[in-house]
Every structure is written in structure tokens, then in C-alpha cells.
């Protein structure tokens, strides 16, 4: 039987295979040699895809505490203030390097097998699959850190490349790999078990490759419009070659237990409460009434459309441009995007099968506002209310507020994402449609016009949530949400400069009327526009990507300044955000939001030359506030 040498770096990934694919029990006595039947390309592809689902340790720190926080898909303060944890980052960096190592190993094995005369009819296609997957992993790593090695993760210290070079390489790889996929090849029985995403359906892998090209081409839209346009139009030339249907979604089934397939959002101690960003986007959007979405037990808690809530200026931060700052909403909104109640569960709704019940803390809804001496100022019952805590430094107001620091008082992430019943989504049809809508709005050539693509994206998201009964009313809605954006594609009238709401003084019970302004987002068109079509597209994309694609949400906001992200509260100064002060908290700036992850400290010791190259390519410090090549700089 023929055999061939396995490069030493291949064996570094063998340990990764134990839990996800065939073990190397029969490797020859010479540990650096094996038969072609014992070392297969598909084992390493399988390992890379499965390991990239992230075990709970890495998932909580990267997916949840970094990406979901930076992407404003939940409320958490640590990374919102650009705070950094080297241990969290090291865990992710080491893992993604391993995933890339496995993908590279698959490609190397294929070359060795071909040279040894052991190539199988479908091996070429497996190589192209590995290249497509590797391109995704490189984008994930680069979108976190910035400069990364283009030819790295092969068992030796590599040189680093700037982000422009990384993206050029990714786009070239995707185009070439897709062109070399042979869709007429027949697989051997059982091969499909080694592909947890598509079962080696090469047509779907081609659609994924082209859809990724669309995503990454659009990433360059603000810094290299010529390249972005050309790459995008080539990838999106035909609807038949991109992801447009639910069964084409790139997704991987999660499992219970503790493994890479354990749900990325499954840790019971983190309820992942709704973010202020989502709350402001959801509230009032789409003309779907709460009374039509909720059961009889909730009806008495639904507030009128002109109700702002109770004001507690001594206990709720007001030093933020969150339009809800200072208010507690003592009920349920009159109208709200119907995906809100699906994604997040109302406090006190403990009979809901998707209520995350982690014990007394989750089910207790009564908490106090206190004074500086610890005396009770007022007890608040959060049962059947809808609020979001603005991240940041709340100072003494936070110390006096026992309500918004308690998990039982906040809408929390649905249990369907916490019990490993779901499939983790990496690319879904709604993203394809919103990318097409954005491209059309930019004047690029697309196979659908902007309105059709936009509405198809919303429809795809509503289909995912089983909400299609509301779609017609929703798409026609001209109601503004709390940041001044409506749903209807044809409704591009800007919101009024001010509007009025009724409210109650939470301390005295006296009612009054307050005049409010929609927040100004200087990151997009200098804050002059709130309801144009690109704002609508990114608003809907942001909502649809929640909760599966926080890294993409973060990337869109870094690229465009959309959707509107409220500033962290600044009741006390944040040393990690020195530019944000009580004098400018009503404005928006990239200096107020984390832009990237710092490299792990171990990189300086293990590859000092590579680290120095990487930092040089950043055009700034190795810091969380240094923008990436394709992101806004001001």
C-alpha cells in the first residue's frame, strides 16, 4: 500500500480530531507516515468547521463578551468601554489559529496525496471547500485583530500582512475556489457525514463562496469602491449562484454538553439582556401592536403610543445619547417589531417555554431604588415591563439602582438559543438580500432592484421567526422608531425635529409632557439623515442578524456608522474611553466605541517580528480603539 510523509505541522492538529472525526488509531509505527486511507482531507475540514463553533469557554469570551457587546446585541459594559482581557483574547487567538491550521492541513494533504497518486475523484472539490472555509476563518480573524498572516498557520512563525492585502487574498481565493468546484462530481457514500454544514453538497458550497464574496466586497465599500463594486457584481451576477433560500443557510447544529458544538450562547449565568440599541430600533417600528402579539395576561400592561414611562433622574443615567435615558418603561410598548418578543423574553413571563429560568434571580421581578444610606426610595415591580440598560459607567446612580443590575427585571435572550436546540447561523438568505439592496442603492449592477431585495430580506427574517402573518403591515409601516427610522422602502421622509411624549415623575407620581429629539448620529452623513434607504437596510439587517451574527453587526457599524449606537453612559469618567466626556456625550464618534481586539501578549514573545509587522500595518497603536483599514476613522 502506498504511503506518504505527513508534514510535522499536520500532526499538531491531530488532537483536534478526537471529538469530531475518525481517530488516528491505525497510524504506522513511524508517526510521520501514514497510508492515504488513514489521513483524509475531509477529517481536517470537519475538524476545522466543528472546532470553529467554539467550546463554551471560548464562546462566552469571544462570541458573547466581545462580539455581542461590541455589536450591541446585548447589554454588557466591559468591552463597551473598550476594556480588554488578555486571557479572553488569547483563548480566541489560539483557537482560530488552530482552525486555520486544520484547513491548511486539509489542503496540504490533498497535494501530498495527489503527488503520491492517491487522489480520489472528489478530492479536488474538497480542496476548494477547504479554501472557501479558510477564507471565512481568515476574515473572522482579521475582522477582530486587523493584520494577520496570509500564508500562516502552517507550523512556523509567519509574516503578517496588512488588512488590504488580507482582503485581496480572501476575495481572490473565493473566486478561484468557486471556479474550480466541479458540481458534477459524485461523492462516495458516507462522505456527507464529514461536513456538518452542507453534507458536501457542492452547489451549496458554491453559493456560500459567492455570498461570502459579496459580504467581503461590501466590507471594502467605503475605502475601495472600485474593487468592492467589481468583486460584488461578479459574485452576485446570478441569483442561482448565491444563498437565497432557507435550506441554503450555512449553519451547524449545536449540541448539549461541553464540546465545540455546545451552544455559543448557552452559559446559564449570563442572561444576555436586551441592549439599548436593539430596544430603540425595535420600539415603535413596524406598526404591529403589542395587543395583537401577546396573550390576555399582558393586555393591561400595554401602554399608550404616546407614553414615555416614569422618570427617575437620580437613579437612571442621563449622561448618554440613548433617547430612553432617564426613563423606566413601566409596561409594554404600544407597538414593537414582532421579532423583539421572539428574541427576548418579557420579565416575569415564567410560563413561557423560552424563558431562561436559572433560579430565584431570574424569576424575582421586584427590586428597589435606594438612597445613599441604603434606604428604600421606591420598590419597582418589573413584571411585564420592557426596558434596556445602557452600558457604561453609571456612577452613584448605578449604586442606588438595584433594578437594572438584576437579571429578573430585564428582557433576556430566548432560551431557544441557550439550550443547544438551534443551528448556529454563519450566513443566511436575509444577509444576501440586504447586501443586494445596499449594492443597488449604491448604483451597482444587481439581479434584483433595491426595493425587491430589501423586502425579500425582511421576509426571509420573518420566515425564520415564523412571523409572516405580520409582514404586509410591517413593510407598509411609516411609523418611526426611537431613532427616527421607519420600515417602508418608499417612505424616506425625515422625522420631525422634535416630538412629545407623556411621562410620570417616578418619585412624586405627577404626570407631564416632555419634548424629545431623535438622536443625532454624526457617524453617518454628519447626523443629517435618519430615514434614508441605507439606514433602513442596515437597521433591518442588524435586527435580522440578531443574535447569530454579532461580528457582522459590529463590522457594519464600524464600516458605516449604522445603525445608531448610543454612547456608553459617562456618569463617571472612563479611562479606557478618554475622548468621551460629559461635555460631548450627545455626539457620536468612533473614539467612543471599540474598534478591534488587541493581539494577545503571547504573540510578542512567540513571534516578535510578526507582531511588529502587524502593529506597523495598523497605522496606530495595538489598542482596542484603533480603527481597521476598511472602517471609519473619524
KEVEX-85449 format. One line per field, with one value per residue (C-alpha): residue number from 1; residue in three letters; x, y, z. Coordinates in nm, 2 decimals, m for minus. Example, Ala and Ser with C-alpha at 12.3 -4.5 7.8 and 13.67 -1.06 7.14 Angstrom:
BEGIN
k = 1;2
r = ala;ser
xx = 1.23;1.37
yy = m0.45;m0.11
zz = 0.78;0.71
// end
This chain:
BEGIN
k = 1;2;3;4;5;6;7;8;9;10;11;12;13;14;15;16;17;18;19;20;21;22;23;24;25;26;27;28;29;30;31;32;33;34;35;36;37;38;39;40;41;42;43;44;45;46;47;48;49;50;51;52;53;54;55;56;57;58;59;60;61;62;63;64;65;66;67;68;69;70;71;72;73;74;75;76;77;78;79;80;81;82;83;84;85;86;87;88;89;90;91;92;93;94;95;96;97;98;99;100;101;102;103;104;105;106;107;108;109;110;111;112;113;114;115;116;117;118;119;120;121;122;123;124;125;126;127;128;129;130;131;132;133;134;135;136;137;138;139;140;141;142;143;144;145;146;147;148;149;150;151;152;153;154;155;156;157;158;159;160;161;162;163;164;165;166;167;168;169;170;171;172;173;174;175;176;177;178;179;180;181;182;183;184;185;186;187;188;189;190;191;192;193;194;195;196;197;198;199;200;201;202;203;204;205;206;207;208;209;210;211;212;213;214;215;216;217;218;219;220;221;222;223;224;225;226;227;228;229;230;231;232;233;234;235;236;237;238;239;240;241;242;243;244;245;246;247;248;249;250;251;252;253;254;255;256;257;258;259;260;261;262;263;264;265;266;267;268;269;270;271;272;273;274;275;276;277;278;279;280;281;282;283;284;285;286;287;288;289;290;291;292;293;294;295;296;297;298;299;300;301;302;303;304;305;306;307;308;309;310;311;312;313;314;315;316;317;318;319;320;321;322;323;324;325;326;327;328;329;330;331;332;333;334;335;336;337;338;339;340;341;342;343;344;345;346;347;348;349;350;351;352;353;354;355;356;357;358;359;360;361;362;363;364;365;366;367;368;369;370;371;372;373;374;375;376;377;378;379;380;381;382;383;384;385;386;387;388;389;390;391;392;393;394;395;396;397;398;399;400;401;402;403;404;405;406;407;408;409;410;411;412;413;414;415;416;417;418;419;420;421;422;423;424;425;426;427;428;429;430;431;432;433;434;435;436;437;438;439;440;441;442;443;444;445;446;447;448;449;450;451;452;453;454;455;456;457;458;459;460;461;462;463;464;465;466;467;468;469;470;471;472;473;474;475;476;477;478;479;480;481;482;483;484;485;486;487;488;489;490;491;492;493;494;495;496;497;498;499;500;501;502;503;504;505;506;507;508;509;510;511;512;513;514;515;516;517;518;519;520;521;522;523;524;525;526;527;528;529;530;531;532;533;534;535;536;537;538;539;540;541;542;543;544;545;546;547;548;549;550;551;552;553;554;555;556;557;558;559;560;561;562;563;564;565;566;567;568;569;570;571;572;573;574;575;576;577;578;579;580;581;582;583;584;585;586;587;588;589;590;591;592;593;594;595;596;597;598;599;600;601;602;603;604;605;606;607;608;609;610;611;612;613;614;615;616;617;618;619;620;621;622;623;624;625;626;627;628;629;630;631;632;633;634
r = unk;unk;unk;unk;unk;unk;unk;unk;unk;unk;unk;unk;unk;unk;unk;unk;unk;unk;unk;unk;unk;unk;unk;unk;unk;unk;unk;unk;unk;unk;unk;unk;unk;unk;unk;unk;unk;unk;unk;unk;unk;unk;unk;unk;unk;unk;unk;unk;unk;unk;unk;unk;unk;unk;unk;unk;unk;unk;unk;unk;unk;unk;unk;unk;unk;unk;unk;unk;unk;unk;unk;unk;unk;unk;unk;unk;unk;unk;unk;unk;unk;unk;unk;unk;unk;unk;unk;unk;unk;unk;unk;unk;unk;unk;unk;unk;unk;unk;unk;unk;unk;unk;unk;unk;unk;unk;unk;unk;unk;unk;unk;unk;unk;unk;unk;unk;unk;unk;unk;unk;unk;unk;unk;unk;unk;unk;unk;unk;unk;unk;unk;unk;unk;unk;unk;unk;unk;unk;unk;unk;unk;unk;unk;unk;unk;unk;unk;unk;unk;unk;unk;unk;unk;unk;unk;unk;unk;unk;unk;unk;unk;unk;unk;unk;unk;unk;unk;unk;unk;unk;unk;unk;unk;unk;unk;unk;unk;unk;unk;unk;unk;unk;unk;unk;unk;unk;unk;unk;unk;unk;unk;unk;unk;unk;unk;unk;unk;unk;unk;unk;unk;unk;unk;unk;unk;unk;unk;unk;unk;unk;unk;unk;unk;unk;unk;unk;unk;unk;unk;unk;unk;unk;unk;unk;unk;unk;unk;unk;unk;unk;unk;unk;unk;unk;unk;unk;unk;unk;unk;unk;unk;unk;unk;unk;unk;unk;unk;unk;unk;unk;unk;unk;unk;unk;unk;unk;unk;unk;unk;unk;unk;unk;unk;unk;unk;unk;unk;unk;unk;unk;unk;unk;unk;unk;unk;unk;unk;unk;unk;unk;unk;unk;unk;unk;unk;unk;unk;unk;unk;unk;unk;unk;unk;unk;unk;unk;unk;unk;unk;unk;unk;unk;unk;unk;unk;unk;unk;unk;unk;unk;unk;unk;unk;unk;unk;unk;unk;unk;unk;unk;unk;unk;unk;unk;unk;unk;unk;unk;unk;unk;unk;unk;unk;unk;unk;unk;unk;unk;unk;unk;unk;unk;unk;unk;unk;unk;unk;unk;unk;unk;unk;unk;unk;unk;unk;unk;unk;unk;unk;unk;unk;unk;unk;unk;unk;unk;unk;unk;unk;unk;unk;unk;unk;unk;unk;unk;unk;unk;unk;unk;unk;unk;unk;unk;unk;unk;unk;unk;unk;unk;unk;unk;unk;unk;unk;unk;unk;unk;unk;unk;unk;unk;unk;unk;unk;unk;unk;unk;unk;unk;unk;unk;unk;unk;unk;unk;unk;unk;unk;unk;unk;unk;unk;unk;unk;unk;unk;unk;unk;unk;unk;unk;unk;unk;unk;unk;unk;unk;unk;unk;unk;unk;unk;unk;unk;unk;unk;unk;unk;unk;unk;unk;unk;unk;unk;unk;unk;unk;unk;unk;unk;unk;unk;unk;unk;unk;unk;unk;unk;unk;unk;unk;unk;unk;unk;unk;unk;unk;unk;unk;unk;unk;unk;unk;unk;unk;unk;unk;unk;unk;unk;unk;unk;unk;unk;unk;unk;unk;unk;unk;unk;unk;unk;unk;unk;unk;unk;unk;unk;unk;unk;unk;unk;unk;unk;unk;unk;unk;unk;unk;unk;unk;unk;unk;unk;unk;unk;unk;unk;unk;unk;unk;unk;unk;unk;unk;unk;unk;unk;unk;unk;unk;unk;unk;unk;unk;unk;unk;unk;unk;unk;unk;unk;unk;unk;unk;unk;unk;unk;unk;unk;unk;unk;unk;unk;unk;unk;unk;unk;unk;unk;unk;unk;unk;unk;unk;unk;unk;unk;unk;unk;unk;unk;unk;unk;unk;unk;unk;unk;unk;unk;unk;unk;unk;unk;unk;unk;unk;unk;unk;unk;unk;unk;unk;unk;unk;unk;unk;unk;unk;unk;unk;unk;unk;unk;unk;unk;unk;unk;unk;unk;unk;unk;unk;unk;unk;unk;unk;unk;unk;unk;unk;unk;unk
xx = 0.00;0.13;0.22;0.34;0.50;0.28;0.44;0.51;0.26;m0.02;0.03;m0.02;m0.38;m0.44;m0.56;m0.84;m0.99;m1.06;m1.40;m1.52;m1.39;m1.21;m0.92;m0.57;m0.56;m0.40;m0.12;0.20;0.48;0.66;0.45;0.54;0.40;0.05;m0.14;m0.36;m0.66;m0.57;m0.52;m0.80;m0.87;m1.23;m1.12;m0.94;m1.21;m1.46;m1.24;m1.19;m1.56;m1.67;m1.39;m1.49;m1.83;m1.63;m1.63;m1.82;m1.50;m1.40;m1.76;m1.85;m1.54;m1.53;m1.88;m2.07;m1.85;m1.66;m1.87;m2.22;m2.11;m1.93;m2.22;m2.47;m2.68;m2.70;m2.62;m2.27;m2.03;m1.68;m1.60;m1.85;m1.60;m1.31;m1.18;m0.97;m0.88;m0.57;m0.69;m1.01;m0.82;m0.55;m0.81;m0.97;m0.65;m0.51;m0.83;m0.87;m0.51;m0.59;m0.89;m0.69;m0.41;m0.66;m0.79;m0.43;m0.36;m0.65;m0.51;m0.16;m0.28;m0.46;m0.14;0.06;m0.20;m0.21;0.17;0.16;m0.10;m0.37;m0.61;m0.98;m1.23;m1.38;m1.05;m1.02;m1.37;m1.27;m0.97;m1.19;m1.43;m1.13;m1.02;m1.37;m1.38;m1.03;m1.12;m1.41;m1.18;m0.93;m1.19;m1.31;m0.96;m0.88;m1.21;m1.12;m0.75;m0.67;m0.34;m0.29;m0.07;m0.18;0.04;0.04;m0.08;0.15;0.37;0.62;0.63;0.48;0.50;0.19;0.01;m0.19;m0.57;m0.59;m0.37;m0.56;m0.89;m0.74;m0.62;m0.96;m1.15;m0.91;m0.92;m1.30;m1.33;m1.07;m1.20;m1.56;m1.44;m1.26;m1.56;m1.69;m2.06;m2.09;m1.87;m2.03;m1.92;m1.85;m2.12;m2.07;m1.86;m2.15;m2.11;m1.78;m1.94;m2.17;m2.29;m2.38;m2.30;m2.07;m2.34;m2.10;m2.38;m2.45;m2.07;m2.05;m2.34;m2.17;m1.85;m2.02;m2.22;m1.90;m1.75;m2.05;m2.00;m1.63;m1.66;m1.91;m1.67;m1.44;m1.72;m1.60;m1.23;m1.20;m1.53;m1.39;m1.27;m1.58;m1.81;m1.63;m1.60;m1.96;m2.11;m1.90;m2.02;m2.38;m2.42;m2.69;m2.94;m2.89;m2.53;m2.58;m2.77;m3.14;m3.33;m3.36;m3.22;m2.91;m2.82;m2.47;m2.55;m2.43;m2.64;m2.55;m2.55;m2.58;m2.28;m1.94;m1.78;m1.72;m2.08;m2.22;m2.43;m2.23;m2.48;m2.56;m2.39;m2.67;m2.51;m2.53;m2.89;m2.77;m3.03;m3.15;m2.93;m3.04;m2.96;m3.20;m3.46;m3.45;m3.46;m3.75;m3.97;m4.24;m4.10;m4.34;m4.69;m4.75;m4.94;m4.84;m5.20;m5.20;m4.88;m4.94;m5.19;m5.46;m5.24;m5.03;m5.30;m5.34;m4.97;m4.96;m4.91;m5.05;m4.84;m4.76;m4.62;m4.25;m4.25;m4.15;m3.86;m3.61;m3.33;m3.15;m3.13;m3.11;m2.82;m2.88;m2.53;m2.57;m2.74;m2.97;m3.31;m3.46;m3.21;m3.35;m3.68;m3.82;m4.09;m4.34;m4.53;m4.51;m4.49;m4.79;m4.62;m4.29;m4.11;m4.26;m3.91;m3.84;m4.08;m3.93;m3.57;m3.61;m3.85;m4.05;m3.96;m4.19;m4.32;m4.20;m4.45;m4.30;m4.11;m3.83;m3.80;m3.45;m3.51;m3.18;m3.34;m3.47;m3.27;m3.44;m3.79;m3.77;m3.90;m3.94;m3.63;m3.56;m3.43;m3.23;m3.07;m2.71;m2.76;m2.93;m3.28;m3.56;m3.68;m3.92;m3.99;m4.03;m4.20;m4.06;m4.30;m4.44;m4.23;m3.98;m3.65;m3.29;m2.99;m2.74;m2.39;m2.13;m2.04;m2.35;m2.16;m2.36;m2.69;m2.59;m2.51;m2.86;m3.03;m3.09;m3.34;m3.13;m2.85;m3.08;m3.14;m3.51;m3.60;m3.47;m3.59;m3.34;m3.23;m3.48;m3.40;m3.41;m3.06;m2.93;m3.03;m2.85;m3.17;m3.07;m2.83;m2.57;m2.61;m2.30;m2.47;m2.85;m3.06;m3.16;m2.80;m2.78;m3.09;m2.97;m2.63;m2.81;m3.03;m2.72;m2.54;m2.85;m2.87;m2.50;m2.59;m2.41;m2.55;m2.76;m3.00;m3.28;m3.38;m3.32;m3.68;m3.74;m3.41;m3.49;m3.84;m3.71;m3.46;m3.73;m3.95;m3.66;m3.61;m3.98;m3.99;m3.71;m3.91;m4.24;m4.39;m4.51;m4.86;m4.74;m4.52;m4.76;m4.85;m4.48;m4.34;m4.60;m4.54;m4.43;m4.40;m4.07;m3.88;m3.69;m3.40;m3.62;m3.63;m3.93;m3.98;m4.14;m3.89;m4.08;m4.12;m3.80;m3.94;m3.72;m3.88;m3.97;m3.71;m3.90;m4.19;m4.38;m4.45;m4.64;m4.45;m4.47;m4.24;m4.15;m4.08;m4.40;m4.64;m4.71;m4.77;m4.63;m4.53;m4.18;m4.04;m3.78;m3.55;m3.43;m3.07;m2.81;m2.57;m2.27;m2.11;m2.35;m2.38;m2.28;m2.61;m2.83;m3.01;m3.21;m3.45;m3.29;m3.28;m2.93;m3.03;m3.34;m3.13;m2.88;m3.15;m3.33;m3.00;m2.90;m3.23;m3.22;m2.86;m2.95;m2.84;m2.64;m2.41;m2.28;m1.94;m2.11;m2.33;m2.01;m1.84;m2.13;m2.13;m1.76;m1.78;m2.09;m2.17;m2.51;m2.73;m2.73;m2.53;m2.59;m2.28;m2.18;m2.31;m2.05;m2.17;m1.81;m1.51;m1.39;m1.01;m1.05;m1.26;m1.07;m1.24;m1.59;m1.67;m1.98;m1.92;m1.97;m2.18;m2.46;m2.24;m2.11;m1.75;m1.55;m1.34;m1.64;m1.66;m1.42;m1.28;m1.08;m0.91;m0.55;m0.32;m0.26;0.06;0.19;0.23;0.51;0.71;0.64;0.67;0.82;0.89;0.54;0.39;0.59;0.49;0.12;0.13;0.31;0.03;m0.23;m0.12;m0.19;m0.13;m0.21;m0.52;m0.89;m0.97;m0.75;m0.98;m0.92;m0.84;m1.20;m1.36;m1.45;m1.16;m1.34
yy = 0.00;0.35;0.59;0.94;1.17;1.39;1.73;1.78;2.07;1.83;1.63;1.94;1.93;1.56;1.63;1.84;1.55;1.33;1.46;1.53;1.27;0.94;0.88;0.81;0.47;0.29;0.52;0.34;0.29;0.57;0.86;1.08;0.84;0.70;0.54;0.75;0.58;0.68;1.05;1.21;1.56;1.56;1.48;1.80;2.01;1.85;1.93;2.29;2.36;2.19;2.34;2.68;2.65;2.73;2.54;2.72;2.88;3.05;3.12;3.31;3.53;3.60;3.55;3.68;3.92;4.06;4.03;4.06;4.35;4.54;4.46;4.59;4.27;4.26;4.48;4.44;4.71;4.55;4.57;4.85;5.07;4.92;4.72;4.43;4.09;3.93;3.58;3.61;3.72;3.46;3.18;3.30;3.37;3.03;2.86;3.04;2.97;2.60;2.61;2.77;2.51;2.23;2.40;2.44;2.08;1.96;2.14;2.01;1.65;1.68;1.80;1.51;1.26;1.38;1.36;1.01;0.90;0.86;1.14;1.04;1.18;1.43;1.54;1.85;1.96;1.91;2.13;2.41;2.36;2.39;2.71;2.87;2.78;2.91;3.24;3.27;3.20;3.45;3.72;3.64;3.66;3.98;4.15;4.10;4.19;4.35;4.24;3.87;3.62;3.54;3.23;3.15;2.87;2.61;2.53;2.81;3.18;3.37;3.72;3.94;4.12;4.44;4.42;4.54;4.25;4.01;4.11;4.09;3.74;3.63;3.76;3.60;3.27;3.27;3.35;3.09;2.81;2.86;2.85;2.51;2.34;2.06;2.03;1.71;1.51;1.22;1.16;0.83;0.71;0.85;1.15;1.38;1.29;1.47;1.81;1.94;2.24;2.12;1.74;1.81;1.95;2.14;2.35;2.49;2.54;2.74;2.96;3.01;3.11;3.36;3.50;3.54;3.73;3.97;4.02;4.08;4.30;4.52;4.54;4.75;4.98;5.28;5.25;5.10;5.14;5.02;4.69;4.65;4.71;4.48;4.19;4.23;4.24;3.93;3.73;3.84;3.80;3.53;3.46;3.09;3.11;3.28;3.20;3.29;3.01;2.89;2.54;2.71;2.87;2.79;2.67;2.40;2.20;2.27;2.00;1.97;1.91;2.06;2.05;2.28;2.21;2.33;2.64;2.96;3.15;2.86;2.97;2.99;3.27;3.52;3.61;3.84;4.11;4.32;4.61;4.98;4.98;4.70;4.84;5.18;5.01;4.78;5.03;5.17;5.01;4.84;4.93;4.58;4.63;4.45;4.37;4.16;3.98;3.89;3.69;3.81;3.83;4.10;4.33;4.55;4.63;4.77;5.14;5.41;5.51;5.85;5.71;5.75;5.59;5.70;5.94;5.87;6.12;6.03;5.66;5.63;5.77;6.07;6.12;5.93;6.00;5.70;5.85;5.65;5.78;5.86;5.67;5.34;5.20;5.07;4.84;4.71;4.92;5.00;4.89;4.70;4.50;4.15;3.99;4.16;3.93;3.63;3.71;3.84;3.72;3.96;3.97;3.76;3.55;3.24;3.00;3.08;2.77;3.01;3.18;3.12;3.01;3.00;3.02;3.29;3.57;3.51;3.49;3.78;4.10;4.33;4.54;4.87;5.21;5.32;5.63;5.68;5.54;5.22;5.33;5.23;5.52;5.31;4.94;4.87;4.56;4.48;4.20;4.25;4.56;4.63;4.81;4.81;4.91;5.15;5.01;5.22;5.40;5.48;5.62;5.68;5.64;5.28;5.22;5.34;5.13;4.77;4.73;4.74;4.53;4.24;3.97;3.92;4.27;4.27;4.11;3.82;3.62;3.35;3.00;2.86;2.99;2.87;2.50;2.38;2.32;2.56;2.56;2.83;3.05;3.18;3.31;3.33;3.44;3.76;3.88;3.81;4.02;4.31;4.31;4.32;4.61;4.80;4.74;4.85;5.17;5.24;5.21;4.87;4.61;4.36;4.08;4.24;4.60;4.76;4.75;4.39;4.28;4.48;4.34;3.99;4.03;4.13;3.85;3.60;3.72;3.70;3.35;3.25;3.37;3.23;3.58;3.61;3.70;4.05;4.10;4.31;4.56;4.58;4.65;4.93;5.10;5.46;5.48;5.59;5.40;5.58;5.68;5.82;5.53;5.37;5.04;5.13;5.15;5.43;5.64;5.84;6.15;6.25;6.25;6.59;6.77;6.71;6.51;6.50;6.22;6.19;6.07;6.04;6.16;5.83;5.99;6.20;6.04;6.37;6.34;6.58;6.62;6.61;6.74;6.50;6.49;6.19;6.12;6.27;6.01;6.21;5.88;5.87;6.18;6.40;6.32;6.49;6.17;5.92;5.77;5.72;5.38;5.28;5.34;5.12;4.85;4.83;4.87;4.56;4.38;4.45;4.32;4.01;3.92;3.92;3.70;3.48;3.73;3.99;4.01;4.12;4.37;4.52;4.52;4.70;4.97;5.02;5.04;5.27;5.41;5.24;5.16;5.43;5.31;5.50;5.61;5.44;5.62;5.86;5.95;5.89;5.91;5.60;5.59;5.34;5.60;5.92;6.11;6.06;6.32;6.49;6.77;6.57;6.27;6.38;6.34;6.02;5.93;5.62;5.71;5.61;5.25;4.96;4.90;4.58;4.33;4.38;4.10;3.85;3.93;3.59;3.69;3.93;3.65;3.38;3.59;3.93;4.01;3.92;4.13;4.43;4.39;4.37;4.68;4.87;4.78;4.91;5.27;5.31;5.15;4.79;4.92;4.85;5.20;5.18;5.15;4.89;4.96;4.94;5.11;5.48;5.67;5.98
zz = 0.00;m0.09;0.19;0.21;0.47;0.69;0.75;1.12;1.14;1.04;1.35;1.56;1.47;1.53;1.88;1.74;1.56;1.86;1.93;1.58;1.33;1.28;1.52;1.40;1.58;1.29;1.20;1.12;1.37;1.20;1.34;1.05;0.79;0.72;0.44;0.22;0.37;0.72;0.66;0.47;0.37;0.50;0.85;0.88;0.72;0.95;1.25;1.14;1.10;1.42;1.63;1.50;1.66;1.98;2.31;2.59;2.73;2.41;2.30;2.62;2.60;2.23;2.08;2.38;2.58;2.29;1.97;2.12;2.33;2.06;1.82;2.07;2.06;2.43;2.73;2.88;3.00;2.99;2.62;2.56;2.75;2.54;2.84;2.74;2.88;2.76;2.87;2.67;2.36;2.39;2.41;2.09;1.90;1.98;1.88;1.54;1.46;1.52;1.30;1.02;1.08;1.02;0.70;0.57;0.67;0.46;0.16;0.21;0.25;m0.08;m0.25;m0.10;m0.19;m0.55;m0.57;m0.44;m0.69;m0.42;m0.53;m0.53;m0.78;m0.53;m0.36;m0.58;m0.46;m0.10;m0.16;m0.29;0.01;0.24;0.07;0.10;0.46;0.52;0.36;0.60;0.90;0.78;0.76;1.11;1.25;1.06;1.15;1.51;1.51;1.17;1.01;1.01;0.82;0.47;0.44;0.81;1.04;0.89;1.18;1.17;1.26;0.96;0.83;0.88;0.60;0.61;0.60;0.24;0.14;0.35;0.19;m0.16;m0.09;0.06;m0.24;m0.49;m0.31;m0.30;m0.67;m0.77;m0.54;m0.67;m1.03;m0.96;m0.79;m1.02;m0.95;m1.15;m0.92;m0.73;m0.37;m0.21;0.04;0.39;0.29;0.37;0.74;0.74;0.65;0.94;0.73;0.38;0.37;0.08;m0.14;m0.37;m0.52;m0.18;m0.11;m0.43;m0.32;0.02;m0.15;m0.37;m0.09;0.12;m0.18;m0.16;0.21;0.19;m0.12;0.06;0.35;0.12;0.00;0.20;0.12;m0.22;m0.41;m0.74;m0.61;m0.40;m0.69;m0.93;m0.69;m0.57;m0.92;m1.02;m0.72;m0.74;m1.12;m1.08;m0.80;m0.88;m0.75;m0.41;m0.10;m0.14;0.03;0.38;0.31;0.17;0.50;0.62;0.97;1.21;1.46;1.82;2.09;2.46;2.69;2.68;2.34;2.04;1.94;2.26;2.20;2.18;2.39;2.64;2.96;3.23;3.43;3.15;3.06;2.77;2.83;2.55;2.45;2.45;2.07;1.99;2.22;2.04;1.70;1.79;1.98;1.76;1.44;1.20;1.33;1.48;1.81;2.12;2.18;1.86;1.96;2.33;2.53;2.76;3.07;2.92;2.78;3.09;3.09;2.73;2.74;2.50;2.20;2.35;2.68;2.76;3.11;3.45;3.50;3.78;3.71;4.04;3.97;3.59;3.39;3.18;3.05;2.73;2.39;2.44;2.37;2.65;2.91;3.25;3.20;3.32;3.10;3.34;3.10;2.74;2.43;2.22;1.90;1.86;1.60;1.64;1.64;1.98;2.18;2.00;2.06;2.41;2.68;2.89;3.26;3.47;3.18;3.36;3.19;2.85;2.74;2.61;2.95;3.08;3.44;3.62;3.97;4.20;4.04;3.71;3.85;4.10;3.94;4.24;4.32;4.49;4.42;4.72;4.87;4.95;5.30;5.16;5.25;5.01;4.79;4.58;4.51;4.14;4.00;3.66;3.58;3.23;3.16;2.88;2.94;2.84;3.04;2.87;2.91;3.07;3.40;3.60;3.90;4.21;4.01;3.95;4.31;4.40;4.14;4.22;3.94;3.62;3.77;3.84;3.58;3.67;3.57;3.21;2.89;2.85;2.55;2.45;2.59;2.24;2.19;2.53;2.53;2.21;2.02;1.74;1.45;1.46;1.16;0.97;0.66;0.59;0.29;0.46;0.45;0.08;0.02;0.23;0.06;m0.28;m0.15;m0.04;m0.37;m0.56;m0.35;m0.44;m0.81;m0.87;m1.11;m0.92;m1.02;m0.81;m0.76;m0.42;m0.30;m0.40;m0.23;0.08;0.12;0.04;0.33;0.57;0.45;0.50;0.86;0.93;0.79;1.02;1.32;1.19;1.18;0.82;0.92;1.01;0.70;0.49;0.76;0.87;0.52;0.47;0.80;0.81;1.19;1.33;1.59;1.87;1.64;1.36;1.11;0.95;0.76;0.43;0.15;m0.02;0.30;0.31;0.48;0.77;1.11;1.27;1.47;1.79;1.93;2.25;2.50;2.82;3.13;3.50;3.77;3.93;4.27;4.30;4.06;3.88;3.51;3.25;2.88;2.76;2.42;2.28;1.98;1.78;1.85;1.61;1.46;1.34;1.22;0.92;0.69;0.98;1.16;0.90;0.79;0.99;0.74;0.41;0.24;0.35;0.71;0.66;0.50;0.78;1.05;0.91;0.86;1.22;1.36;1.13;1.23;1.60;1.78;1.54;1.37;1.62;1.45;1.12;1.31;1.47;1.13;0.96;1.23;1.21;0.83;0.80;1.15;1.11;1.28;1.56;1.86;2.18;2.36;2.69;3.00;3.14;3.49;3.59;3.35;3.17;3.14;2.85;2.66;2.73;2.44;2.58;2.84;3.00;2.76;2.43;2.53;2.29;1.99;1.81;1.74;1.65;1.96;2.18;2.06;2.05;1.70;1.73;1.97;2.08;2.00;2.28;2.48;2.39;2.03;2.12;2.28;2.02;1.70;1.78;1.42;1.31;1.60;1.50;1.14;1.24;1.46;1.18;0.94;1.19;1.14;1.51;1.85;1.93;2.11;2.11;1.98;1.66;1.36;1.09;0.73;0.60;0.89;0.96;1.11;1.25
// end
